[in-house]
Amino acid sequence: MEAMQTDTTVMSVKDWAITLFITSLPLIGLIMLFVWAFSSGNNINKTNFAKGALLLYLIFIGLAIVFFMIFGAMIAGLAGSM
């Protein structure tokens, strides 16, 4: 049984610039983060970056939901008292 090879080469500045450019594209960037995070054969640095970025997306979405729930309830309460 052959062990799976992990790409541990150092990513160049050009590689990082391309990676950041792709992730800045609205829908394509999110899709590519999932591809880089969960498919095999990618550079381990890019895989870890994608997993970290997805974790931050999840945290920010959770915070946004809490924010809108709190302030939505405040606005609804103020509108109801008028």
Short mmCIF file of the C-alpha atoms (twelve columns), coordinates in Angstrom:
data_MODEL
# 
_entry.id   MODEL 
# 
loop_
_atom_site.group_PDB 
_atom_site.id 
_atom_site.type_symbol 
_atom_site.label_atom_id 
_atom_site.label_alt_id 
_atom_site.label_comp_id 
_atom_site.label_asym_id 
_atom_site.label_seq_id 
_atom_site.Cartn_x 
_atom_site.Cartn_y 
_atom_site.Cartn_z 
_atom_site.pdbx_PDB_model_num 
ATOM 1  C CA . MET A 1  0.000   0.000  0.000  1 
ATOM 2  C CA . GLU A 2  1.502   3.277  -1.091 1 
ATOM 3  C CA . ALA A 3  1.393   6.270  1.271  1 
ATOM 4  C CA . MET A 4  -0.278  9.403  -0.052 1 
ATOM 5  C CA . GLN A 5  2.240   12.059 -1.041 1 
ATOM 6  C CA . THR A 6  1.783   15.470 0.546  1 
ATOM 7  C CA . ASP A 7  3.013   18.552 -1.286 1 
ATOM 8  C CA . THR A 8  5.041   20.497 1.270  1 
ATOM 9  C CA . THR A 9  6.938   22.766 -1.101 1 
ATOM 10 C CA . VAL A 10 7.118   26.412 -0.170 1 
ATOM 11 C CA . MET A 11 4.603   28.526 -2.049 1 
ATOM 12 C CA . SER A 12 6.128   31.466 -3.878 1 
ATOM 13 C CA . VAL A 13 4.896   35.043 -3.718 1 
ATOM 14 C CA . LYS A 14 3.321   34.531 -7.149 1 
ATOM 15 C CA . ASP A 15 1.449   31.447 -5.891 1 
ATOM 16 C CA . TRP A 16 0.122   33.364 -2.889 1 
ATOM 17 C CA . ALA A 17 -0.869  36.349 -5.063 1 
ATOM 18 C CA . ILE A 18 -2.836  34.064 -7.392 1 
ATOM 19 C CA . THR A 19 -4.432  32.279 -4.423 1 
ATOM 20 C CA . LEU A 20 -5.505  35.563 -2.829 1 
ATOM 21 C CA . PHE A 21 -6.813  36.886 -6.146 1 
ATOM 22 C CA . ILE A 22 -8.930  33.782 -6.686 1 
ATOM 23 C CA . THR A 23 -10.327 33.904 -3.138 1 
ATOM 24 C CA . SER A 24 -11.292 37.551 -3.641 1 
ATOM 25 C CA . LEU A 25 -13.722 36.620 -6.430 1 
ATOM 26 C CA . PRO A 26 -17.245 36.513 -4.923 1 
ATOM 27 C CA . LEU A 27 -18.632 33.024 -5.589 1 
ATOM 28 C CA . ILE A 28 -15.652 31.392 -7.275 1 
ATOM 29 C CA . GLY A 29 -13.441 32.188 -4.292 1 
ATOM 30 C CA . LEU A 30 -15.748 30.429 -1.843 1 
ATOM 31 C CA . ILE A 31 -16.030 27.381 -4.086 1 
ATOM 32 C CA . MET A 32 -12.254 27.240 -4.503 1 
ATOM 33 C CA . LEU A 33 -11.756 27.430 -0.730 1 
ATOM 34 C CA . PHE A 34 -13.877 24.295 -0.373 1 
ATOM 35 C CA . VAL A 35 -11.940 22.594 -3.189 1 
ATOM 36 C CA . TRP A 36 -8.552  23.474 -1.699 1 
ATOM 37 C CA . ALA A 37 -9.616  22.585 1.841  1 
ATOM 38 C CA . PHE A 38 -11.136 19.165 1.200  1 
ATOM 39 C CA . SER A 39 -9.553  17.691 -1.934 1 
ATOM 40 C CA . SER A 40 -6.355  15.694 -1.828 1 
ATOM 41 C CA . GLY A 41 -3.146  16.495 -3.638 1 
ATOM 42 C CA . ASN A 42 -3.024  20.202 -2.840 1 
ATOM 43 C CA . ASN A 43 -0.147  22.018 -1.208 1 
ATOM 44 C CA . ILE A 44 -0.462  21.637 2.578  1 
ATOM 45 C CA . ASN A 45 0.007   25.395 3.035  1 
ATOM 46 C CA . LYS A 46 -2.877  26.167 0.672  1 
ATOM 47 C CA . THR A 47 -5.026  23.497 2.341  1 
ATOM 48 C CA . ASN A 48 -4.449  24.973 5.799  1 
ATOM 49 C CA . PHE A 49 -5.071  28.495 4.492  1 
ATOM 50 C CA . ALA A 50 -8.377  27.395 2.955  1 
ATOM 51 C CA . LYS A 51 -9.499  25.650 6.150  1 
ATOM 52 C CA . GLY A 52 -8.636  28.728 8.206  1 
ATOM 53 C CA . ALA A 53 -10.456 31.035 5.802  1 
ATOM 54 C CA . LEU A 54 -13.558 28.817 5.891  1 
ATOM 55 C CA . LEU A 55 -13.439 28.817 9.695  1 
ATOM 56 C CA . LEU A 56 -13.338 32.623 9.693  1 
ATOM 57 C CA . TYR A 57 -16.271 32.708 7.244  1 
ATOM 58 C CA . LEU A 58 -18.231 30.490 9.631  1 
ATOM 59 C CA . ILE A 59 -17.394 32.652 12.665 1 
ATOM 60 C CA . PHE A 60 -18.309 35.894 10.865 1 
ATOM 61 C CA . ILE A 61 -21.589 34.461 9.577  1 
ATOM 62 C CA . GLY A 62 -22.460 33.333 13.112 1 
ATOM 63 C CA . LEU A 63 -21.648 36.768 14.520 1 
ATOM 64 C CA . ALA A 64 -23.710 38.447 11.800 1 
ATOM 65 C CA . ILE A 65 -26.718 36.250 12.612 1 
ATOM 66 C CA . VAL A 66 -26.449 37.084 16.321 1 
ATOM 67 C CA . PHE A 67 -26.013 40.793 15.511 1 
ATOM 68 C CA . PHE A 68 -29.086 40.887 13.276 1 
ATOM 69 C CA . MET A 69 -31.166 38.938 15.791 1 
ATOM 70 C CA . ILE A 70 -30.295 41.332 18.627 1 
ATOM 71 C CA . PHE A 71 -30.717 44.551 16.673 1 
ATOM 72 C CA . GLY A 72 -33.711 43.214 14.753 1 
ATOM 73 C CA . ALA A 73 -35.456 42.511 18.048 1 
ATOM 74 C CA . MET A 74 -34.555 45.997 19.293 1 
ATOM 75 C CA . ILE A 75 -35.929 47.645 16.163 1 
ATOM 76 C CA . ALA A 76 -39.076 45.502 16.260 1 
ATOM 77 C CA . GLY A 77 -39.577 46.446 19.905 1 
ATOM 78 C CA . LEU A 78 -39.158 50.141 19.154 1 
ATOM 79 C CA . ALA A 79 -41.521 49.950 16.178 1 
ATOM 80 C CA . GLY A 80 -44.120 48.153 18.275 1 
ATOM 81 C CA . SER A 81 -44.012 50.751 21.046 1 
ATOM 82 C CA . MET A 82 -44.735 53.665 18.712 1 
# 
